[in-house]
């Protein structure tokens, strides 16, 4: 089972890996999009908000990726999840969220926006799960340390968990965060303006939430020529707020000298390999 399954891509992957059956719960789910897709006959998408009744029968594995940070009352939500599971069944629960430690330390302003109303460190995420009736079995940093993942099982007895002690190092990082963000944003504005002055076109690589935040931060939308993304389902659409068109990377060959600002450094090597085949003269910077 996946809570916040979106269009069901991850469920389909799990289905293919082991001939598994999956149920996805998400008010934005579109069951019709699964028609004709390999493994779709083993996956059911329910376009509703999660309720304990969806766990009938109880799943062997329950996951929730990149959803908890969008929820305001996280304790109520986790208690609802726990209400659908029994300790006897031993369902493995897996959640993934952005790592707030990284956001503060690296001044990742692009990962702070209104749709993210809850932020977690390793200790606060563990405390949330324990206080809501789960026994935490593993916490890890994944995806280039950008995300926290937590694994847990329903606990027999709900532990008495206090507020976790805040690490002194994090407190210092938070205190200096606002000024460091201003400095980082100033750097990027100057870098983009310098590229335009030198005659380069400016392209944002990646059309997700990071790009929305980055474009809003620049404040001068005319400094950026377009946004590119390898996802063909996004081509021909436009970025919210600024209206930049999302184009295929193959179109970049028409721009001439170009500055490409990559929204996620973890893809740098992959993107360089692609650009080398498309663009003759480029500069690449990673956010």
Wavefront OBJ file of the C-alpha trace (Angstrom):
o trace
v 0.000 0.000 0.000
v 1.122 3.537 -0.765
v -0.380 6.646 0.815
v 0.026 9.676 -1.424
v 0.689 7.483 -4.456
v 0.244 10.212 -7.069
v -0.203 8.561 -10.443
v 0.953 5.188 -9.090
v 4.405 4.985 -10.680
v 6.138 3.646 -7.558
v 3.396 1.094 -6.933
v 3.779 -0.143 -10.497
v 7.514 -0.510 -9.955
v 6.955 -2.566 -6.797
v 4.406 -4.651 -8.657
v 6.848 -5.461 -11.451
v 9.706 -6.290 -9.083
v 7.949 -9.201 -7.436
v 4.534 -9.762 -8.992
v 3.200 -7.895 -5.959
v -0.307 -6.526 -5.550
v -0.618 -2.871 -4.629
v -3.207 -0.375 -3.427
v -2.590 3.347 -3.764
v -4.583 5.993 -1.884
v -4.412 9.595 -3.074
v -7.175 12.140 -3.787
v -5.316 13.114 -6.970
v -4.968 9.537 -8.256
v -6.169 8.878 -11.805
v -6.996 5.165 -12.142
v -7.694 5.516 -15.872
v -4.023 6.339 -16.521
v -3.085 2.766 -15.625
v -5.004 1.228 -18.503
v -2.651 -0.783 -20.695
v 0.400 -0.265 -18.461
v 2.492 -3.317 -17.600
v 1.544 -4.646 -14.142
v -1.539 -2.425 -13.876
v -3.822 -5.417 -13.327
v -2.137 -5.905 -9.938
v -2.529 -2.264 -8.821
v -5.639 -0.460 -7.562
v -5.714 3.323 -7.202
v -8.261 4.857 -4.821
v -8.812 8.633 -5.364
v -9.577 9.389 -1.712
v -7.890 10.677 1.430
v -6.439 7.872 3.541
v -8.566 6.305 6.271
v -7.887 3.242 8.468
v -10.543 1.327 6.521
v -8.266 1.317 3.480
v -6.023 -1.129 5.359
v -8.516 -3.974 5.013
v -6.939 -6.405 4.577
v -3.811 -5.119 6.257
v -0.881 -4.701 3.879
v 2.467 -6.434 4.255
v 4.202 -3.172 3.388
v 2.928 0.407 3.696
v 4.880 3.303 2.244
v 4.434 7.046 2.044
v 6.986 9.017 0.040
v 7.240 12.797 -0.046
v 3.801 13.326 1.475
v 4.195 13.779 5.239
v 5.846 17.184 4.781
v 2.637 18.433 3.129
v 0.550 17.645 6.229
v 0.009 20.175 9.020
v -1.183 17.904 11.845
v 1.347 15.132 11.411
v 0.579 13.475 14.758
v -3.095 13.109 13.856
v -2.165 11.704 10.451
v 0.302 9.164 11.857
v -2.241 8.107 14.480
v -4.724 7.536 11.653
v -2.178 5.347 9.873
v -1.506 3.441 13.097
v -5.270 2.972 13.539
v -5.371 0.886 10.378
v -2.606 -1.484 11.483
v -2.267 -4.121 14.183
v 0.908 -5.009 16.027
v 0.160 -8.678 15.447
v 0.238 -8.308 11.662
v 3.622 -6.589 11.777
v 3.204 -4.427 8.682
v 6.478 -2.795 7.651
v 5.995 0.970 7.386
v 8.312 3.114 5.250
v 8.229 6.925 4.983
v 10.436 9.372 3.098
v 10.701 13.129 3.786
v 13.164 15.947 3.023
v 15.968 16.218 5.583
v 15.655 19.536 7.419
v 19.246 19.285 8.636
v 20.490 19.471 5.055
v 18.099 22.317 4.216
v 19.431 24.448 7.078
v 23.102 23.575 6.639
v 23.178 23.993 2.839
v 20.779 26.955 2.728
v 18.485 24.995 0.425
v 15.960 27.823 0.094
v 14.488 26.092 -2.955
v 13.151 23.353 -0.666
v 11.212 25.760 1.563
v 7.842 26.754 0.197
v 4.215 26.961 1.235
v 3.304 23.395 0.260
v 5.860 22.077 2.760
v 4.306 22.847 6.132
v 6.242 20.279 8.212
v 10.000 19.774 8.390
v 11.848 16.918 10.072
v 15.241 16.100 11.464
v 16.242 12.549 12.277
v 15.299 12.970 15.949
v 11.946 14.699 15.378
v 10.877 12.124 12.780
v 11.757 9.260 15.103
v 9.926 10.958 17.978
v 6.799 11.415 15.860
v 6.642 7.744 14.926
v 7.335 6.527 18.458
v 4.732 8.813 20.016
v 2.105 7.597 17.538
v 2.504 3.920 18.343
v 5.322 2.697 16.101
v 8.614 1.016 16.893
v 11.325 2.536 14.737
v 13.672 -0.050 13.227
v 15.811 2.068 10.921
v 16.472 5.681 9.892
v 18.732 6.526 6.969
v 19.861 9.437 4.816
v 19.264 8.738 1.126
v 19.457 10.318 -2.310
v 22.654 12.236 -1.734
v 21.585 12.944 1.864
v 18.637 15.011 0.616
v 15.990 12.800 2.198
v 15.349 10.984 5.442
v 13.841 7.524 5.276
v 12.354 5.763 8.264
v 11.255 2.164 8.709
v 8.983 1.099 11.550
v 6.449 -1.484 12.671
v 3.335 -1.062 14.845
v 4.350 -1.265 18.507
v 2.648 -3.543 21.014
v 2.711 -0.802 23.665
v 2.787 2.909 22.879
v 6.000 4.287 24.437
v 6.086 7.426 26.556
v 8.182 9.707 24.373
v 9.316 13.166 25.390
v 10.433 16.036 23.190
v 13.838 15.179 21.672
v 16.741 17.319 22.762
v 17.728 19.755 20.019
v 21.298 19.368 18.874
v 23.369 22.437 19.661
v 24.933 22.370 16.183
v 21.531 22.637 14.529
v 20.600 25.599 16.714
v 23.622 27.556 15.500
v 22.860 26.668 11.884
v 19.264 27.832 12.240
v 20.336 31.124 13.842
v 22.492 32.010 10.826
v 20.126 30.571 8.225
v 18.299 33.762 7.215
v 21.465 35.714 6.427
v 23.094 32.797 4.623
v 19.992 32.398 2.449
v 20.154 36.080 1.469
v 23.828 35.687 0.572
v 23.166 32.587 -1.520
v 20.251 34.170 -3.340
v 22.388 37.232 -4.110
v 25.062 34.961 -5.587
v 22.570 33.324 -7.934
v 21.055 36.592 -9.077
v 24.509 37.900 -9.944
v 25.489 34.664 -11.702
v 22.403 34.730 -13.912
v 22.761 38.442 -14.700
v 26.442 37.971 -15.567
v 25.532 35.194 -17.986
v 23.030 37.405 -19.777
v 25.502 40.297 -19.981
v 28.074 37.951 -21.561
v 25.577 36.927 -24.246
v 24.548 33.553 -22.867
v 21.010 32.274 -22.833
v 19.863 30.984 -19.429
v 18.039 27.672 -19.015
v 16.727 25.995 -15.875
v 17.091 22.190 -15.949
v 14.227 20.643 -13.990
v 10.619 21.827 -13.821
v 9.627 20.734 -10.318
v 9.143 22.654 -7.096
v 12.833 23.603 -6.834
v 12.583 25.412 -10.163
v 9.428 27.231 -9.080
v 11.219 28.492 -5.954
v 14.354 29.429 -7.893
v 12.473 31.410 -10.532
v 10.467 33.244 -7.873
v 13.672 34.078 -6.024
v 15.265 35.654 -9.118
v 12.430 38.156 -9.294
v 13.235 39.051 -12.905
v 11.670 36.335 -15.034
v 13.066 37.785 -18.257
v 16.568 36.713 -17.172
v 15.641 33.084 -17.890
v 14.838 31.958 -21.430
v 13.152 28.637 -20.721
v 12.923 25.583 -18.490
v 13.826 22.119 -19.727
v 12.892 18.686 -18.405
v 13.454 15.137 -19.634
v 9.846 14.206 -18.775
v 7.947 14.378 -22.095
v 4.632 14.723 -20.242
v 5.712 18.228 -19.179
v 6.774 19.539 -22.572
v 4.566 22.301 -23.916
v 3.335 23.297 -20.480
v 4.375 26.370 -18.497
v 5.876 27.089 -15.087
v 3.498 28.448 -12.426
v 4.079 32.039 -11.451
v 6.480 33.016 -14.234
v 5.005 31.322 -17.297
v 8.284 29.941 -18.658
v 7.691 27.238 -21.234
v 8.921 23.729 -20.425
v 10.785 22.374 -23.449
v 12.589 19.199 -24.460
v 16.378 19.193 -23.902
v 16.769 18.547 -27.632
v 15.652 22.132 -28.351
v 18.624 23.633 -26.501
v 20.828 23.192 -29.572
v 19.057 26.205 -31.110
v 20.012 28.624 -28.342
v 23.738 29.060 -28.908
v 25.962 29.684 -25.851
v 23.939 28.814 -22.793
v 24.129 28.799 -19.005
v 22.300 25.767 -17.641
v 21.297 25.914 -13.987
v 20.622 22.400 -12.683
v 18.036 22.237 -9.921
v 19.355 19.027 -8.357
v 23.085 18.351 -8.225
v 22.580 14.620 -7.862
v 21.845 14.485 -11.601
v 24.885 16.510 -12.678
v 26.859 13.690 -14.328
v 23.797 12.378 -16.147
v 22.865 15.857 -17.382
v 26.398 16.628 -18.567
v 26.383 13.450 -20.629
v 23.103 14.496 -22.249
v 24.151 18.102 -22.874
v 27.440 17.089 -24.474
v 25.395 15.474 -27.251
v 23.134 18.505 -27.732
v 24.920 21.789 -27.020
v 28.308 22.870 -28.372
v 29.005 25.707 -25.960
v 27.604 25.721 -22.451
v 28.297 26.483 -18.816
v 26.666 24.335 -16.153
v 26.011 25.343 -12.553
v 24.226 23.275 -9.913
v 21.904 24.762 -7.318
l 1 2 3 4 5 6 7 8 9 10 11 12 13 14 15 16 17 18 19 20 21 22 23 24 25 26 27 28 29 30 31 32 33 34 35 36 37 38 39 40 41 42 43 44 45 46 47 48 49 50 51 52 53 54 55 56 57 58 59 60 61 62 63 64 65 66 67 68 69 70 71 72 73 74 75 76 77 78 79 80 81 82 83 84 85 86 87 88 89 90 91 92 93 94 95 96 97 98 99 100 101 102 103 104 105 106 107 108 109 110 111 112 113 114 115 116 117 118 119 120 121 122 123 124 125 126 127 128 129 130 131 132 133 134 135 136 137 138 139 140 141 142 143 144 145 146 147 148 149 150 151 152 153 154 155 156 157 158 159 160 161 162 163 164 165 166 167 168 169 170 171 172 173 174 175 176 177 178 179 180 181 182 183 184 185 186 187 188 189 190 191 192 193 194 195 196 197 198 199 200 201 202 203 204 205 206 207 208 209 210 211 212 213 214 215 216 217 218 219 220 221 222 223 224 225 226 227 228 229 230 231 232 233 234 235 236 237 238 239 240 241 242 243 244 245 246 247 248 249 250 251 252 253 254 255 256 257 258 259 260 261 262 263 264 265 266 267 268 269 270 271 272 273 274 275 276 277 278 279 280 281 282 283 284 285 286 287
